[in-house]
Amino acid sequence: MFSIVLYQQCAGAEDFRFSPRLNKAHLIHWRTWSQAALDEAKKKNSLVVLSLSAVWCHWCHVMDETTYSDDAVISYINEHFIPIRVDADMRPDIDALYNQGGWPSTAILTPQGEVISGGNYIPPEEMLGRLKRVSALFAKDPRALRVRIEERKAKKEIRSTKAPAGAPDASVLDNIVQMLKSSFDGRNGGFGEGQKFPSSDSIDFLLTQYARNNDAEIERHVTLTLDRMAQGEICDRVEGGFFRYATKPDWSEPHFEKMLNVNAGMIENYANASLALGQKRYLKIMRETLRYVQANLYDAGSGVFFGSQDADESYYRKQNRMGEQAPFVDRIVYVDSSSLMISALLASYGATSNEHYLDMAVKCAEYMLERLYSARDGVFHFFREGEPQLKGLLLDNALAGLALLDLYNVTGDVRYLKPAQEIGGLIINKFFDADMQRFRTNLDSAISKPVTAGMLSEMNDAIANVQTLRFLGRLSYIGENKYLKRVRDAAAATLFSGYGRFPPQAAMYGNALLWIVAAPVQITVLSDGTSARKYLSALNGLYIPEKAVQVLSLSKDREEIAKRRYPLMESVYLCSGSRCSAPISDPKRLAAAIRDFVAKAPK
């Protein structure tokens, strides 16, 4: 703690977050990522040492305590380099460009920001040797470096040549199911044979497919995965919650950081599985995970959720933690993970009818809309020191939009639909690249993407695009916006050419595609006040993965009701593709009517 306080005294407003244990990393003359730092590197013709670190990351702390505390490394960096430190959670846009495959990431850059060398955890001696070799090469033969970068640029241009795109159809959904089945670990659950990450998007997609066709193999894959995760060491059975990933195929030997986004995905998976599969045992795991989040990553007063809890191996290996100092919690509010948590709470409310979960979701959404959103700018990435920070990130806007649509589905309150529609307009007007037929991941023109972008850059770009596609797909079923639908279909066709490159991305693409090639259930509620809530309450307890709810007020939306040629009377209409139901005017009959309507859908 001494090192952090000392650095803050030296640096004033610049607050870098180092390991909480004793270290000397603050003695490196770190700059924040800024135009000024990049200009300084160009002016001095100096190489850059870029450190990408995360406050929850165990090996980032080790890097601070060893490599960045080594006197020779500190001295050499300060004398020969412009050192820049980036917090990966606060600046995911920079992390996406330069990450070398995990955290910590260290990249040595040219003065123009191109990657010369990079790695993850680098021990002191290896780091010093690498720094000296790159410095010598840069001093003696800068042309060789330029040639190497140009070669990488040429290879990248070949890889990024626009592949022929086609209009995806429903067969793609079956292809993605087969991809997931072929990578399924039949012994331990999950996907792949090495280290295991909770793949909430893959489980989400498989549950939607089970709802379509009752595939017994899908059911086995989902239940085995959810059961093994709950039984494995990746699940903290002392305090609840899930760790970020396990290093062994049987979900053992986890990395001990706990992330809000991971736990939100798990909560939603277990909640939805309890409904889709009728497995009530999953509610217990859902509640235990929610209790962990409430106890550690939640502020009941403001209603906000925090990003992560530190990976303290010695703490988490203890079965009796009474009296022990709990690991550090990053008490910063991030829009992307908070949006996922809102959706998870609404899924939990649907599975249990527990109003407390709905109240938590509403309170968090209200905080975000008040402090982290504007109609002009969309959402900001995080809130710190009384101010919203970092606007213009595609993924933030897509996830916030999805959460707002979830909240509108549950409450019917137009206060959540209106900002979702504004975000949709922002995305198609500012983020959509008409030439590339896909979405820009950020709007910051000051960031020039390096030709030698990091290992995770392409994957992060794809994830942001497919989540945006899912959001626009859902939004396209509310109101008539032909341009939105054209953008949606153009992006779906472009992303079709590479959807199978990363398995998690394939599942996300499948979740988005369901709103384009399948026939979602459109549910129109004509009602006012408490009656509308009765109909919505009946809907919330049903697992309908592709549902688009719209509430039209009998008193305020008469023109729209007349336009749709509905009688001006309290009722619910169900439509899917060219099929529509008779009006349903009794809330008690609604659940049975929907089950019957969905059961008769063409397979």
ZASEMAR-165838 format. One record per residue (C-alpha): y, z, x; residue in one letter. Coordinates in steps of 0.25 Angstrom, whole numbers, padded with zeros to 4 digits, always signed. Each point is the difference from the previous one (the first is absolute). Layout:
YZXA ...
***
This chain:
+0000+0000+0000M +0009+0003+0012F +0000-0015+0004S +0004-0005-0014I +0012+0010-0001V +0004-0003+0015L +0000-0015-0003Y +0008+0001-0013Q +0011+0008+0008Q +0001-0011+0010C -0001-0012-0010A +0008+0005-0011G -0002-0008-0013A -0012-0007+0006E -0012+0007-0004D -0013-0005+0006F -0013+0007-0004R -0009+0004+0011F -0013+0008+0001S +0002+0014-0006P -0007+0005+0013R +0006+0002+0014L +0004-0013+0006N +0011-0007+0007K +0001-0013-0007A +0014+0003-0004H +0004-0002+0015L -0001-0015-0002I +0013-0006-0004H -0005-0006-0013W +0009-0009-0008R -0003-0002-0015T -0003-0014-0005W +0013-0007-0002S +0008-0012+0003Q +0008+0008+0011A -0013+0003+0007A -0005-0014+0000L +0014-0005+0005D -0001+0010+0011E -0013-0005+0005A +0005-0015+0000K +0013+0004+0006K -0007+0008+0012K -0011-0011+0000N -0010+0012-0001S -0014+0002-0006L -0002+0009-0012V -0011+0010-0001V -0002+0001-0015L -0007+0013-0005S -0006-0001-0015L -0004+0014-0004S -0003+0008-0013A +0003+0015-0002V -0014+0002-0006W -0008-0007+0011C -0008+0008+0010H -0001-0010+0011W +0015-0002-0001C +0002+0015+0003H -0010-0002+0011V +0008-0011+0006M +0013+0008-0001D -0007+0012+0007E -0006-0008+0011T +0005-0014+0003T +0014+0002-0005Y +0001+0014+0007S -0005-0006+0014D +0012+0002+0009D -0003-0014+0007A -0001-0007-0013V +0013+0006-0005I +0007-0003+0013S -0005-0014+0000Y +0003-0003-0014I +0015+0005+0001N +0003-0008+0012E -0007-0013-0003H +0000-0002-0015F +0007+0002-0013I -0009+0010-0008P +0000-0002-0015I -0007+0010-0009R -0004-0004-0015V -0005+0009-0010D -0011-0008-0007A +0001+0006-0014D +0016-0001+0000M +0000-0014+0006R -0013-0007-0005P +0007-0014+0001D +0001+0002+0015I -0014+0006+0001D -0005-0012-0007A +0006-0009+0010L -0004+0007+0013Y -0012+0009-0003N -0012-0002+0010Q -0011+0003-0010G +0002+0015-0003G +0009+0012+0004W +0005+0003+0010P +0004-0014+0004S +0008-0003+0012T +0005-0014+0002A +0008-0005+0013I +0010-0010-0005L +0009-0011+0007T +0015+0002-0002P -0002-0010-0011Q -0010+0009-0007G -0013-0008+0003E -0012+0008+0003V -0005-0001+0014I -0011+0011+0000S -0004+0011-0010G -0011+0010-0004G -0002+0013-0007N -0003+0013+0007Y +0003-0003+0015I -0003+0012+0010P +0011+0003+0010P -0005-0007+0012E -0004-0013-0008E +0014+0000-0006M +0007+0002+0013L -0008-0012+0006G +0002-0009-0012R +0015+0003+0001L +0001-0003+0015K -0008-0013-0002R +0008-0005-0011V +0013+0003+0007S -0004-0007+0013A -0004-0012-0008L +0013+0000-0007F +0008+0001+0013A -0008-0010+0008K -0004-0010-0010D +0006+0000-0014P -0003-0014-0002R -0015+0004+0000A +0003+0009-0011L +0007-0010-0008R -0011-0010+0001V -0010+0011-0005R +0009+0002-0012I +0001-0015-0003E -0015-0001+0001E -0002+0011-0010R +0011-0006-0009K -0007-0014+0000A -0013+0007-0004K +0007+0007-0011K +0006-0012-0005E -0014-0007-0001I -0006+0012-0007R +0012+0001-0010S +0000-0014-0004T +0000+0000-0015K -0014-0001-0005A -0003-0009-0012P +0002+0009-0012A -0006-0002-0014G +0001+0006-0013A -0010+0012+0000P -0009+0002-0012D -0009+0011-0005A -0011-0004+0009S +0008+0006+0011V -0002+0014-0006L -0015-0002+0001D +0002-0004+0015N +0007+0013+0003I -0010+0008-0007V -0011-0007+0009Q +0009+0003+0012M +0000+0015-0003L -0015+0000-0003K -0003-0007+0013S +0008+0010+0008S -0005+0012-0008F -0007+0012+0008D -0012+0002-0009G -0003+0013+0007R +0013+0007+0001N +0009-0007-0010G +0013-0007+0004G +0002-0013+0007F -0004-0004+0014G -0009+0007+0010E +0010+0007+0009G +0011+0010-0002Q +0003+0002-0015K +0013-0001-0007F +0001+0004-0015P +0002-0014-0006S +0007+0003-0013S +0004-0014-0003D -0015-0005+0001S -0005+0011-0009I +0011-0003-0010D -0004-0015+0000F -0014+0003-0002L +0002+0009-0012L +0008-0011-0006T -0012-0009+0002Q -0009+0010-0006Y +0008+0001-0012A -0001-0015-0002R -0015-0001+0002N -0007+0013+0001N -0006-0004+0014D -0010+0011+0003A +0001-0004+0015E +0015+0002+0000I -0002+0014-0007E -0010+0004+0011R +0010-0004+0011H +0012+0007-0007V -0008+0013-0003T -0007+0001+0014L +0014-0002+0007T +0007+0010-0009L -0012+0010+0002D -0002-0001+0015R +0015+0001+0002M +0001+0013-0008A -0012+0005+0008Q +0004-0004+0013G +0009+0006+0010E +0012-0009-0003I +0001+0009-0013C +0006+0014+0004D -0009+0009-0008R +0009+0012+0003V +0014-0004-0004E -0004-0013-0008G +0006-0014+0004G -0005-0011+0008F +0003-0003+0015F +0005-0014+0004R -0014-0005+0005Y -0013+0003+0007A -0004-0005+0013T -0015+0000-0004K -0007-0009-0011P -0005+0013-0007D +0014+0005-0003W -0001+0010+0011S +0010+0003+0012E +0013-0003-0007P +0013-0001+0006H +0007+0012-0007F +0013-0005-0005E +0002+0000-0015K +0009-0011-0005M +0006+0000-0014L -0003-0015-0002N -0015+0002+0003V -0001+0012-0009N +0007-0007-0011A -0010-0012+0001G -0012+0010-0001M +0006+0007-0012I +0002-0013-0007E -0014-0005+0004N -0007+0013-0005Y +0008+0001-0013A -0003-0015-0004N -0015+0001+0004A -0001+0012-0009S +0005-0009-0012L -0007-0013+0004A -0013+0006+0004L +0000+0012-0009G -0003+0009+0012Q +0007+0013-0003K -0004+0006+0013R +0011-0009+0007Y +0011+0008-0008L -0003+0012+0008K +0003-0007+0013I +0012-0006-0006M +0005+0014-0004R -0003+0006+0014E +0007-0011+0007T +0012+0001-0009L +0000+0015+0003R +0001-0003+0014Y +0012-0009-0002V +0007+0010-0009Q -0002+0011+0010A +0004-0008+0013N +0007-0013-0003L +0008+0004-0012Y +0013+0006-0004D +0000+0005-0014A +0015+0003-0001G +0004-0014+0003S -0013-0007-0004G -0001-0008+0013V -0012-0003+0009F -0001+0001+0015F -0006-0010+0009G -0010+0007+0008S -0006+0012+0007Q -0003+0001+0015D -0014-0002+0006A -0003+0013+0006D -0014+0000+0004E -0002+0015+0003S +0006+0004-0013Y -0009-0009-0009Y -0013+0003+0008R +0002+0014-0005K -0007+0004-0013Q +0008+0013-0001N +0015-0004+0001R +0006+0012-0006M +0011+0005+0009G +0001-0013+0008E +0012-0008+0001Q -0001-0013-0008A +0002-0013+0006P +0014-0006+0000F +0004-0008-0013V +0009-0011+0001D +0010+0003-0011R +0006-0014-0001I -0001-0007-0013V -0005-0014+0001Y +0001-0010-0011V -0013-0008+0003D -0010+0013+0000S +0008+0007-0011S -0002-0013-0009S -0015+0001+0003L +0000+0014-0004M +0008-0003-0013I -0011-0010-0004S -0011+0010+0004A +0006+0011-0009L +0000-0009-0012L -0014-0004+0003A -0004+0015+0000S +0008+0002-0013Y -0008-0011-0006G -0013+0006+0004A +0003+0014-0004T +0012+0000-0010S +0006+0011+0008N +0015-0001-0003E +0003+0007+0014H -0004-0013+0007Y +0009-0008-0008L +0012+0009+0001D -0002+0000+0016M +0000-0016+0000A +0012+0000-0009V +0008+0010+0009K -0003-0008+0012C +0004-0013-0006A +0013+0006-0005E +0003+0005+0014Y -0003-0014+0006M +0008-0007-0010L +0012+0010+0002E +0000+0000+0015R -0008-0011+0006L +0003-0012-0009Y +0012-0009-0004S -0001-0013-0009A +0007-0008+0012R -0008+0005+0011D -0014+0004-0006G -0006+0012+0006V +0002+0007+0014F -0011+0004+0009H +0002+0014+0001F +0010+0012-0003F +0005+0009+0011R +0012+0008+0003E +0006-0002-0014G +0000-0015+0001E -0009-0012-0003P -0005-0007+0012Q -0005-0015+0003L +0001-0009-0011K -0006-0014-0002G -0015+0002+0003L -0009-0009-0009L -0012+0010-0001L +0009+0012-0004D +0006-0009-0011N -0014-0005-0005A -0006+0014+0000L +0012+0006-0007A -0001-0011-0010G -0015+0002-0003L +0003+0015-0002A +0011-0002-0010L -0009-0010-0008L -0011+0011+0000D +0010+0010-0005L +0005-0010-0011Y -0014-0002-0004N -0002+0014-0002V +0013+0004-0006T +0006-0012-0006G +0013+0004+0005D +0009-0012+0003V +0007+0009+0011R -0012-0004+0009Y -0001-0014-0004L +0014-0004+0002K +0000+0004+0015P -0014-0007+0002A +0006-0013-0006Q +0012+0002+0009E -0009+0001+0012I -0008-0012-0004G +0013-0008-0001G +0004+0005+0014L -0013-0004+0006I +0000-0015-0006I +0015-0002+0004N +0000+0006+0014K -0013+0002+0005F -0007-0013-0004F +0000-0010+0011D -0001-0013-0008A -0003-0008+0013D -0012+0009+0003M -0004+0003-0014Q -0002+0014+0003R +0009+0013+0001F +0008+0005+0012R -0004+0014+0004T +0014+0005+0002N +0014-0005-0002L +0006+0005+0014D +0005-0013+0006S +0003+0008+0013A -0015+0001+0003I -0005-0012+0007S -0015+0000-0001K -0006-0002+0014P -0010-0011+0002V -0009+0010+0006T -0001+0009-0012A -0009+0012+0000G -0015+0000-0004M +0004+0006-0014L +0011-0009-0003S -0007-0011-0007E -0009+0010-0008M +0013+0008-0005N +0007-0013-0004D -0012-0004-0008A -0002+0014-0007I +0015+0000-0004A -0001-0014-0006N -0013+0003-0008V +0006+0013-0005Q +0012-0008-0004T -0008-0010-0007L -0007+0011-0008R +0013+0005-0004F +0006-0013-0005L -0013-0003-0007G +0001+0012-0008R +0015-0002-0003L -0003-0014-0004S -0006+0005-0013Y +0012+0007-0004I +0011-0009-0006G +0001-0015+0003E +0005-0004+0014N -0006-0013+0004K +0006+0000+0014Y -0007+0013+0003L -0013-0006-0004K +0003-0012+0008R +0002+0009+0012V -0012+0008-0003R -0009-0012-0001D +0006-0007+0013A -0002+0013+0008A -0015+0002-0006A -0003-0015+0005A +0006+0003+0014T -0007+0013+0002L -0013-0006-0005F -0002-0007+0013S -0001+0013+0008G -0004+0011-0009Y -0014+0002+0007G +0005+0003+0013R +0002+0015-0001F -0011+0006-0010P +0010+0010-0006P +0010-0011-0002Q -0011-0008-0008A -0001+0012-0009A +0015+0001-0002M +0000-0015-0002Y -0011+0001-0011G +0008+0011-0007N +0012-0009+0000A -0007-0012-0005L -0006+0007-0012L +0014-0001-0006W +0000-0015+0002I -0014-0006-0002V -0006+0010-0009A +0006+0004-0014A +0007+0014+0000P +0000+0007-0013V +0014+0000-0005Q +0003+0012-0009I +0013-0001-0009T +0004+0013-0007V +0009-0001-0012L +0005+0014-0002S +0011+0010+0002D +0000+0015+0006G -0012+0009-0002T -0008-0011-0006S +0001-0009+0012A -0005+0012+0009R -0012+0002-0009K -0005-0015+0002Y +0003+0001+0015L -0008+0013+0001S -0012-0007-0006A +0002-0011+0010L +0001+0009+0013N -0014+0006-0001G -0006-0014+0001L -0004-0007+0013Y +0007-0014-0002I +0003-0005+0014P +0008-0012-0005E +0009+0005-0011K +0014-0004-0003A +0007+0009-0010V +0013-0003-0007Q +0007+0009-0010V +0009-0006-0010L +0009+0009-0008S +0000-0003-0015L +0015+0004+0000S +0005-0006+0013K -0009-0012+0003D +0000-0007-0014R +0005-0013+0006E -0012+0000+0010E -0010+0004-0010I +0005-0011-0010A -0001-0010+0012K -0015+0003+0002R -0002-0001-0015R -0005+0014-0002Y +0002+0008-0013P +0011+0011+0001L -0010+0011-0001M -0007+0010+0009E -0012-0006+0006S -0007-0004+0013V -0004-0014+0004Y -0010-0004+0011L +0000-0013+0007C -0008-0006+0011S +0001-0015+0003G +0000-0007-0013S -0007+0012-0007R +0008+0010-0008C -0004+0011-0009S +0004+0004-0014A +0011+0010-0001P -0005+0015+0003I +0008+0010-0008S -0008+0013+0002D +0001+0006+0014P -0014+0006-0002K -0006-0013-0001R +0007-0006+0012L -0010+0004+0011A -0012-0005-0008A +0008-0013-0003A +0003-0003+0014I -0014+0003+0005R -0005-0010-0010D +0011-0010+0004F -0004+0001+0015V -0015+0000-0003A +0002-0014-0007K +0008-0006+0012A -0007-0012+0006P -0007+0003+0013K 
***
